[in-house]
Amino acid sequence: MNERRSMKKVASGLMALTMAAGMLPANVGSFISLSASADEAELVAYVDEEVTADETTAEAVEEVVAVDYSALSEGDYVIEEGDVTVDSVVTVSGVVNLTLNAGATFTASQGIVIEDGAVLNVYGEGTLNATGAPNEGTNQFGHNAIKGTINVYGGTINATASDSAQGYGSTGWLNGNWGIPGVAAIDGDLTVYGGTINAKAGNAGDGGDGWYAGSGGQGGYALAGNITIYGGNFNLEGGKGGKGMKSSNHSGRYPDGVDGKDGAAFDPNSSVYVDGKAATVDKYHYVTWNWILEDDGTYTAVPKMISLDDGASEAVESEVNLTSVYSKGLTIYTATVFVNGNAFSDSIQVEAKEKLNPEVTYEKRHKSVTLNWEKVYGAEKYGVVGFINGEWRLLESGHGTSYNLKNLKPGQEYKVAVIAMFNGEWKRDYSKAITVTPRDEEYPTLSNIEYSRQFHQFKLEWNEVQDAEEYGVAVKIAGRWKILAYTNELSYTSPKLLVDSTYEMLICAKVDGKWDLDKIDDRSFVVTVQ
């Protein structure tokens, strides 16, 4: 197996936005508890944990990681260019997003097995080659090129099943076994939104020798399982039927085996949906399509019906039902032809004159906002962009439909947009940009101080902060803020302290895993021990 080394971003491109708006401090450190060696002591933090409000500059760091392409676990994988070849079976677990850029090729020479509950999503303009592992010998089935749940959004998929083996038999046997049937190139839940599917089923095995000679197996079908088609191009080829063997007894009293039938495009037990409508697949027919670009820029489709009994025949134009629909950046053509009451369909999606970026909404959060949008048909992925220093900058990209912009300043506005990638290029139209702002500032506010003259202690009480995970109490010593304690309550009681000792103190809240330290000097208060 060849391993490809890829670059994985550790620091988000969103840092550019936060640096332009002002970075929030992150070096809070962990809280420590107060301890004293006598009944009365000074309020001191013994560990040098400092709270600062200094702004820091974050730099994006790139980490080189080795990718094991033989075992794709949940996450995003991008092959920028070149060839990646895996010489063992490729397994897929979780939701895997595989992007193959133009010129990139990923080859699974022993096939791809997608585990139950897992999904393989294929994006980009590159090529995925998958070949089923060879059969294990006489009387054994071939192997699928791809098995499991796969969604294809773009690129070219070349899937070839391996051939099945000959049935058991020998010249001295009474009954020769039938040849083993061929298997499908892709078997599972297949959904195609775009790209090209070239699928070749496995050939069946020949019959086994014997007095009663074995017949050839049934050729495999290109696609099997639950097949949903919204677009794309298809070149589907059934496997060849196996050869029937002649009887090894030459007396003429024992029959010869018969040849198996060739396979077809779709397994007859498959469910096939085209643009949400069920299409019946006849066992002995399949259709190939030729899409023709007309002078006016539109497309027409010419089907060729293939019958295993009667050979190929052309359909007349009136028999073809052709529809087109504009859908968020693409024109989708769907052609349907009926053969003996059975529907056969094919779709292509072509670049429309106008591309559409998604509409974006957002939810206010503490020092952040969550952007939400709907999928754009045909989009390969999405990019979150921010308007920084007079220009649009790409902050992050991915395949999801929501993103959390962090480290934003309350009261400040940010101009952002979501753009879509079509055919490997970003649609840099910012007309759907929106202006966002996080929730207003909210800090723990001191509501009450109780003093104990008898024990020389004080108790602090404060208001609750929305979404706060915990609260911290700090004291300013020698001009620097030091951490004292943390709590999930809305109060803090000091230990016994020296009478007339005066302390400048602060209460802060932890929200979304970060301590809120804005304007800490303005929020501080003074306590004098009584």
Solvent accessible surface area in square Angstrom, and as a share of the most:
residue,aa,sasa,rsa
1,M,85,0.38
2,N,92,0.47
3,E,94,0.42
4,R,48,0.17
5,R,149,0.54
6,S,25,0.16
7,M,107,0.48
8,K,129,0.54
9,K,130,0.55
10,V,90,0.52
11,A,16,0.13
12,S,36,0.23
13,G,34,0.32
14,L,12,0.06
15,M,52,0.23
16,A,25,0.19
17,L,6,0.03
18,T,1,0.00
19,M,82,0.37
20,A,55,0.43
21,A,11,0.08
22,G,9,0.09
23,M,19,0.08
24,L,16,0.08
25,P,12,0.08
26,A,78,0.60
27,N,85,0.44
28,V,10,0.06
29,G,44,0.42
30,S,72,0.47
31,F,24,0.10
32,I,31,0.16
33,S,92,0.60
34,L,41,0.20
35,S,68,0.44
36,A,52,0.40
37,S,121,0.78
38,A,65,0.51
39,D,113,0.58
40,E,71,0.32
41,A,21,0.16
42,E,108,0.49
43,L,3,0.01
44,V,49,0.28
45,A,16,0.12
46,Y,138,0.52
47,V,75,0.43
48,D,109,0.57
49,E,39,0.17
50,E,45,0.20
51,V,6,0.04
52,T,32,0.19
53,A,52,0.41
54,D,98,0.51
55,E,119,0.53
56,T,69,0.40
57,T,106,0.62
58,A,27,0.21
59,E,136,0.61
60,A,68,0.53
61,V,90,0.52
62,E,88,0.39
63,E,87,0.39
64,V,74,0.43
65,V,43,0.25
66,A,63,0.49
67,V,17,0.10
68,D,65,0.34
69,Y,1,0.00
70,S,22,0.14
71,A,54,0.42
72,L,3,0.01
73,S,61,0.39
74,E,120,0.54
75,G,27,0.26
76,D,87,0.45
77,Y,34,0.13
78,V,50,0.29
79,I,0,0.00
80,E,96,0.43
81,E,114,0.51
82,G,37,0.35
83,D,109,0.57
84,V,2,0.01
85,T,37,0.21
86,V,0,0.00
87,D,83,0.43
88,S,52,0.33
89,V,62,0.36
90,V,0,0.00
91,T,51,0.29
92,V,0,0.00
93,S,38,0.25
94,G,26,0.25
95,V,65,0.37
96,V,0,0.00
97,N,23,0.12
98,L,0,0.00
99,T,8,0.04
100,L,3,0.01
101,N,48,0.25
102,A,69,0.53
103,G,65,0.62
104,A,1,0.01
105,T,29,0.17
106,F,1,0.00
107,T,33,0.19
108,A,0,0.00
109,S,35,0.23
110,Q,55,0.24
111,G,2,0.02
112,I,3,0.02
113,V,67,0.38
114,I,8,0.04
115,E,86,0.39
116,D,151,0.78
117,G,83,0.80
118,A,4,0.03
119,V,33,0.19
120,L,1,0.01
121,N,15,0.07
122,V,1,0.01
123,Y,19,0.07
124,G,6,0.05
125,E,86,0.39
126,G,2,0.02
127,T,35,0.20
128,L,0,0.00
129,N,41,0.21
130,A,1,0.01
131,T,62,0.36
132,G,2,0.02
133,A,18,0.14
134,P,90,0.57
135,N,46,0.24
136,E,123,0.55
137,G,30,0.29
138,T,68,0.39
139,N,39,0.20
140,Q,74,0.33
141,F,111,0.46
142,G,5,0.05
143,H,66,0.30
144,N,30,0.15
145,A,0,0.00
146,I,0,0.00
147,K,97,0.41
148,G,16,0.15
149,T,40,0.23
150,I,0,0.00
151,N,29,0.15
152,V,1,0.00
153,Y,44,0.17
154,G,9,0.08
155,G,15,0.15
156,T,41,0.24
157,I,1,0.00
158,N,51,0.26
159,A,1,0.01
160,T,54,0.31
161,A,6,0.04
162,S,15,0.10
163,D,65,0.34
164,S,9,0.06
165,A,11,0.08
166,Q,75,0.33
167,G,3,0.03
168,Y,99,0.37
169,G,29,0.28
170,S,43,0.28
171,T,97,0.57
172,G,66,0.64
173,W,117,0.41
174,L,95,0.47
175,N,83,0.43
176,G,8,0.08
177,N,53,0.27
178,W,164,0.58
179,G,3,0.03
180,I,19,0.10
181,P,56,0.35
182,G,13,0.12
183,V,26,0.15
184,A,10,0.07
185,A,0,0.00
186,I,2,0.01
187,D,38,0.20
188,G,18,0.18
189,D,60,0.31
190,L,2,0.01
191,T,25,0.14
192,V,0,0.00
193,Y,57,0.22
194,G,0,0.00
195,G,22,0.22
196,T,30,0.17
197,I,0,0.00
198,N,44,0.23
199,A,3,0.03
200,K,68,0.29
201,A,1,0.00
202,G,0,0.00
203,N,41,0.21
204,A,11,0.09
205,G,4,0.03
206,D,52,0.27
207,G,0,0.00
208,G,1,0.01
209,D,40,0.21
210,G,0,0.00
211,W,91,0.32
212,Y,93,0.35
213,A,14,0.11
214,G,1,0.01
215,S,10,0.07
216,G,1,0.01
217,G,2,0.02
218,Q,50,0.22
219,G,1,0.01
220,G,1,0.01
221,Y,23,0.09
222,A,0,0.00
223,L,0,0.00
224,A,11,0.09
225,G,26,0.25
226,N,81,0.42
227,I,1,0.01
228,T,30,0.18
229,I,2,0.01
230,Y,69,0.26
231,G,0,0.00
232,G,2,0.02
233,N,63,0.32
234,F,30,0.12
235,N,93,0.48
236,L,21,0.11
237,E,79,0.35
238,G,9,0.09
239,G,1,0.01
240,K,119,0.50
241,G,12,0.12
242,G,1,0.01
243,K,125,0.53
244,G,18,0.17
245,M,52,0.23
246,K,156,0.66
247,S,10,0.06
248,S,27,0.17
249,N,25,0.13
250,H,173,0.77
251,S,65,0.42
252,G,69,0.66
253,R,186,0.68
254,Y,43,0.16
255,P,79,0.49
256,D,74,0.38
257,G,14,0.13
258,V,95,0.55
259,D,87,0.45
260,G,18,0.17
261,K,94,0.40
262,D,54,0.28
263,G,3,0.03
264,A,1,0.01
265,A,1,0.01
266,F,23,0.09
267,D,30,0.16
268,P,44,0.28
269,N,141,0.73
270,S,18,0.12
271,S,40,0.26
272,V,6,0.03
273,Y,92,0.35
274,V,9,0.05
275,D,59,0.31
276,G,55,0.53
277,K,152,0.64
278,A,76,0.59
279,A,13,0.10
280,T,81,0.47
281,V,18,0.10
282,D,34,0.18
283,K,83,0.35
284,Y,73,0.28
285,H,30,0.13
286,Y,33,0.12
287,V,17,0.10
288,T,58,0.34
289,W,45,0.16
290,N,87,0.45
291,W,43,0.15
292,I,71,0.36
293,L,107,0.53
294,E,67,0.30
295,D,156,0.81
296,D,110,0.57
297,G,45,0.44
298,T,57,0.33
299,Y,47,0.18
300,T,48,0.28
301,A,10,0.08
302,V,57,0.33
303,P,2,0.01
304,K,79,0.34
305,M,24,0.11
306,I,32,0.16
307,S,13,0.08
308,L,57,0.28
309,D,105,0.54
310,D,125,0.65
311,G,36,0.35
312,A,63,0.49
313,S,62,0.40
314,E,109,0.49
315,A,13,0.10
316,V,90,0.51
317,E,160,0.72
318,S,106,0.69
319,E,89,0.40
320,V,27,0.15
321,N,85,0.44
322,L,65,0.32
323,T,74,0.43
324,S,68,0.44
325,V,84,0.48
326,Y,103,0.39
327,S,31,0.20
328,K,81,0.34
329,G,0,0.00
330,L,11,0.06
331,T,29,0.17
332,I,9,0.05
333,Y,17,0.07
334,T,14,0.08
335,A,0,0.00
336,T,20,0.12
337,V,1,0.00
338,F,123,0.51
339,V,20,0.11
340,N,127,0.65
341,G,68,0.65
342,N,22,0.11
343,A,14,0.11
344,F,7,0.03
345,S,19,0.13
346,D,5,0.02
347,S,0,0.00
348,I,9,0.05
349,Q,43,0.19
350,V,35,0.20
351,E,118,0.53
352,A,10,0.08
353,K,217,0.92
354,E,100,0.45
355,K,23,0.10
356,L,48,0.24
357,N,6,0.03
358,P,8,0.05
359,E,121,0.54
360,V,12,0.07
361,T,89,0.52
362,Y,67,0.26
363,E,81,0.36
364,K,103,0.44
365,R,99,0.36
366,H,22,0.10
367,K,19,0.08
368,S,4,0.03
369,V,0,0.00
370,T,20,0.12
371,L,0,0.00
372,N,42,0.22
373,W,21,0.07
374,E,130,0.58
375,K,131,0.56
376,V,8,0.04
377,Y,45,0.17
378,G,25,0.24
379,A,10,0.08
380,E,19,0.09
381,K,40,0.17
382,Y,14,0.05
383,G,0,0.00
384,V,5,0.03
385,V,1,0.00
386,G,0,0.00
387,F,84,0.35
388,I,4,0.02
389,N,123,0.63
390,G,59,0.57
391,E,91,0.41
392,W,56,0.19
393,R,80,0.29
394,L,76,0.38
395,L,4,0.02
396,E,58,0.26
397,S,45,0.29
398,G,25,0.24
399,H,31,0.14
400,G,44,0.43
401,T,45,0.26
402,S,64,0.41
403,Y,49,0.19
404,N,50,0.26
405,L,0,0.00
406,K,104,0.44
407,N,19,0.10
408,L,0,0.00
409,K,62,0.26
410,P,24,0.15
411,G,67,0.65
412,Q,68,0.30
413,E,127,0.57
414,Y,10,0.04
415,K,92,0.39
416,V,0,0.00
417,A,3,0.02
418,V,3,0.02
419,I,0,0.00
420,A,0,0.00
421,M,26,0.12
422,F,10,0.04
423,N,76,0.39
424,G,36,0.35
425,E,129,0.58
426,W,46,0.16
427,K,61,0.26
428,R,144,0.52
429,D,54,0.28
430,Y,52,0.20
431,S,93,0.60
432,K,57,0.24
433,A,26,0.20
434,I,41,0.21
435,T,71,0.41
436,V,1,0.00
437,T,28,0.16
438,P,1,0.01
439,R,48,0.18
440,D,115,0.60
441,E,71,0.32
442,E,57,0.26
443,Y,39,0.15
444,P,12,0.07
445,T,85,0.49
446,L,51,0.25
447,S,78,0.51
448,N,61,0.31
449,I,46,0.24
450,E,86,0.39
451,Y,81,0.31
452,S,33,0.21
453,R,173,0.63
454,Q,144,0.64
455,F,91,0.38
456,H,44,0.20
457,Q,42,0.19
458,F,2,0.01
459,K,68,0.29
460,L,0,0.00
461,E,48,0.21
462,W,7,0.02
463,N,58,0.30
464,E,121,0.54
465,V,3,0.02
466,Q,99,0.44
467,D,88,0.45
468,A,29,0.22
469,E,91,0.41
470,E,34,0.15
471,Y,11,0.04
472,G,0,0.00
473,V,1,0.00
474,A,0,0.00
475,V,0,0.00
476,K,61,0.26
477,I,53,0.27
478,A,105,0.81
479,G,59,0.56
480,R,139,0.51
481,W,11,0.04
482,K,31,0.13
483,I,1,0.00
484,L,1,0.01
485,A,20,0.16
486,Y,126,0.48
487,T,26,0.15
488,N,115,0.59
489,E,114,0.51
490,L,71,0.35
491,S,34,0.22
492,Y,27,0.10
493,T,75,0.44
494,S,2,0.01
495,P,41,0.26
496,K,79,0.33
497,L,1,0.00
498,L,73,0.36
499,V,74,0.42
500,D,107,0.55
501,S,21,0.14
502,T,80,0.46
503,Y,23,0.09
504,E,55,0.25
505,M,0,0.00
506,L,1,0.01
507,I,4,0.02
508,C,1,0.01
509,A,1,0.01
510,K,47,0.20
511,V,3,0.02
512,D,90,0.47
513,G,44,0.42
514,K,88,0.37
515,W,21,0.07
516,D,4,0.02
517,L,2,0.01
518,D,26,0.14
519,K,118,0.50
520,I,10,0.05
521,D,86,0.45
522,D,121,0.63
523,R,42,0.15
524,S,26,0.17
525,F,35,0.15
526,V,92,0.53
527,V,0,0.00
528,T,56,0.33
529,V,0,0.00
530,Q,60,0.27
